[in-house]
């Protein structure tokens, strides 16, 4: 079997590698430290059986890393390994078609068990998530936005990420090695598919599916904010 770990922290890469070896000692394990690196490796390497993906990766924010990987390689199972425990973030990831969501605080044995479940065709989620209110999906407007993002091509998703980082058309063209005219076409298509009138509005829309915004809108967070501060 062949696995890809997409994680920029060396200690977590080592932990994930150990868990994968528990599942399949003879497996080939590839590693990437960014979304772009991961996409290049998958394109160059046939028959990857599973991708383990951290949400907080260089060059991507919120759930856009999942969207780019799933959009480009929809047939490869993806398991999210993250420190984010908010039910809405987990629901948002699951709504994008990932095969599992595992917390970084899990033991190596739990990681291995979850990976094994996915390889057998199941979807694994943290035990605490089963007891959460399923209505706490990446709710309402954010869920609608996730659906609209599915209409973007992989290249358009990459351009959108760069827009979020504040890059201008000329800089995007340089990084992607395409013409500014092509960038303008991509930006126009992005605005049309997201149903917004400006790149600024597109950035604002994308911020609604970032971690901080999802967590801030969760019922648990609202309850915490309502609690008086302790003296």
C-alpha positions in Angstrom: 0.0 0.0 0.0 1.0 3.6 -0.5 0.2 6.5 1.8 0.8 10.2 1.8 1.2 12.3 4.9 0.5 16.0 4.4 1.8 17.7 7.6 4.3 20.5 8.1 5.3 19.6 11.7 8.0 17.0 11.8 6.9 15.5 15.1 3.4 14.9 13.9 4.7 13.4 10.7 6.7 11.0 12.7 3.6 10.1 14.8 1.5 9.5 11.7 4.2 7.5 10.1 4.3 5.2 13.2 0.5 4.8 13.1 0.6 3.9 9.4 3.3 1.3 10.0 1.1 -0.3 12.7 -1.6 -0.7 10.1 0.6 -1.8 7.2 4.3 -2.4 8.1 5.4 -2.8 4.5 3.6 0.3 3.2 5.4 3.0 1.2 4.9 6.3 3.1 5.3 9.6 1.2 5.4 13.0 2.9 4.5 16.5 1.9 4.7 19.8 3.8 2.2 21.9 1.9 -0.9 21.5 -0.2 1.0 22.3 -3.5 3.7 19.8 -2.6 1.0 17.2 -1.9 -0.8 17.8 -5.2 2.5 17.5 -7.1 3.3 14.2 -5.3 -0.1 12.7 -5.9 0.1 13.7 -9.6 3.5 12.1 -10.0 2.8 9.0 -7.9 0.2 6.4 -9.0 -2.0 4.3 -6.8 -1.9 6.3 -3.5 -4.4 4.5 -1.2 -4.9 7.1 1.5 -4.0 10.8 2.2 -3.6 12.0 5.8 -4.1 15.7 5.8 -3.6 18.4 8.4 -6.0 21.4 8.0 -3.5 24.1 9.0 -1.1 23.9 6.2 1.1 26.6 4.5 -0.6 28.2 1.5 -4.1 27.4 2.6 -6.7 28.5 5.1 -9.9 27.1 6.6 -11.3 24.2 4.6 -9.8 25.2 1.3 -7.0 22.6 1.5 -9.6 19.8 1.7 -11.4 21.3 -1.3 -8.3 21.5 -3.4 -7.3 17.9 -2.7 -10.7 16.5 -3.1 -11.4 18.4 -6.2 -8.2 17.4 -7.9 -8.1 13.7 -6.7 -11.7 12.8 -5.8 -11.2 9.0 -5.8 -8.4 9.0 -3.1 -9.7 8.7 0.5 -8.7 11.6 2.7 -8.4 11.5 6.5 -8.1 14.8 8.4 -5.7 14.8 11.3 -6.2 18.1 13.2 -6.1 19.8 16.5 -9.5 21.5 15.8 -12.2 19.8 17.8 -15.2 22.1 17.1 -18.2 20.0 15.8 -18.9 22.6 13.0 -15.4 22.3 11.7 -15.6 18.5 11.7 -19.0 18.7 10.0 -17.7 21.1 7.4 -14.8 18.7 6.6 -17.2 15.7 6.4 -19.5 17.6 4.1 -16.6 17.9 1.7 -16.4 14.1 1.4 -13.4 13.2 3.6 -13.3 9.6 4.9 -12.5 10.5 8.5 -11.5 13.1 11.0 -9.0 12.2 13.8 -7.7 14.5 16.5 -4.0 15.1 16.9 -4.4 14.4 20.6 -5.3 10.8 19.8 -2.9 8.0 20.8 -0.9 6.2 18.1 -3.2 3.2 18.7 -6.3 5.3 18.1 -4.8 6.8 15.0 -4.0 3.3 13.6 -7.4 2.0 14.5 -9.1 5.0 12.7 -6.9 4.5 9.6 -7.8 0.8 9.5 -11.5 1.6 9.7 -11.2 4.0 6.7 -9.2 1.4 4.7 -12.1 -1.1 5.4 -14.6 1.4 4.0 -15.9 3.1 7.1 -15.9 6.8 8.1 -14.2 7.5 11.4 -14.9 10.6 13.6 -13.9 11.5 17.2 -15.9 9.7 19.8 -17.1 13.0 21.3 -18.5 14.0 17.9 -21.1 11.2 18.0 -22.6 12.9 21.0 -22.8 16.4 19.5 -25.9 17.8 17.9 -25.7 16.8 14.3 -27.6 20.0 13.4 -24.4 21.8 14.1 -23.3 21.3 10.5 -21.2 23.9 8.8 -24.6 25.5 8.9 -26.6 27.7 6.7 -24.7 30.2 4.6 -21.3 28.5 5.2 -22.7 25.2 4.0 -24.1 26.9 0.9 -20.7 28.4 0.2 -19.0 25.1 0.4 -21.4 23.8 -2.3 -20.6 26.7 -4.5 -16.8 26.2 -4.0 -17.3 22.7 -5.5 -18.0 24.4 -8.8 -14.5 25.9 -9.0 -11.8 24.1 -10.9 -8.5 23.1 -9.1 -6.7 26.1 -10.7 -9.5 28.5 -9.7 -9.3 27.2 -6.1 -5.6 27.9 -6.1 -6.2 31.4 -7.5 -8.8 32.0 -4.8 -6.3 31.0 -2.1 -3.8 33.5 -3.5 -6.5 36.2 -3.5 -7.1 35.5 0.1 -3.4 36.0 0.8 -3.6 39.4 -0.8 -1.7 38.7 -4.0 -2.4 40.9 -7.0 -3.0 39.5 -10.5 0.6 40.1 -11.5 1.9 38.2 -8.5 -0.6 35.3 -9.1 0.5 35.1 -12.7 4.2 34.9 -11.7 3.6 32.2 -9.1 1.4 30.1 -11.4 3.5 30.8 -14.5 0.5 31.9 -16.5 -0.4 35.3 -18.1 -2.2 38.1 -16.3 -5.0 37.8 -18.8 -5.5 34.2 -17.8 -5.6 35.2 -14.1 -8.2 37.8 -14.9 -10.3 35.1 -16.6 -10.0 32.9 -13.5 -10.9 35.7 -11.2 -14.0 36.6 -13.3 -15.1 32.9 -13.3 -14.5 32.7 -9.5 -16.7 35.8 -8.9 -19.4 34.4 -11.1 -19.5 30.9 -9.5 -19.4 32.4 -6.0 -22.1 34.9 -7.0 -20.2 37.9 -5.8 -19.4 41.2 -7.5 -15.8 41.8 -6.4 -12.6 40.0 -5.3 -13.0 41.7 -1.9 -16.4 40.2 -1.5 -15.0 36.8 -2.5 -12.4 37.1 0.3 -15.1 38.0 2.8 -17.2 35.1 1.7 -14.2 32.7 2.1 -13.5 34.0 5.6 -16.9 32.5 6.7 -15.5 28.9 6.4 -12.2 29.6 8.2 -11.7 27.9 11.5 -12.0 31.0 13.7 -15.3 32.0 12.2 -16.8 28.5 12.3 -15.8 28.1 15.9 -17.0 31.6 16.8 -20.5 30.7 15.5 -20.8 27.4 17.4 -23.5 27.2 20.2 -20.8 26.1 22.7 -18.7 29.3 21.9 -21.8 31.5 22.2 -22.5 29.9 25.6 -18.9 30.6 26.7 -19.2 34.2 25.7 -22.4 34.5 27.7 -20.7 33.3 30.9 -19.5 36.1 33.3 -15.8 36.3 33.7 -14.4 34.8 36.8 -12.8 37.3 39.3 
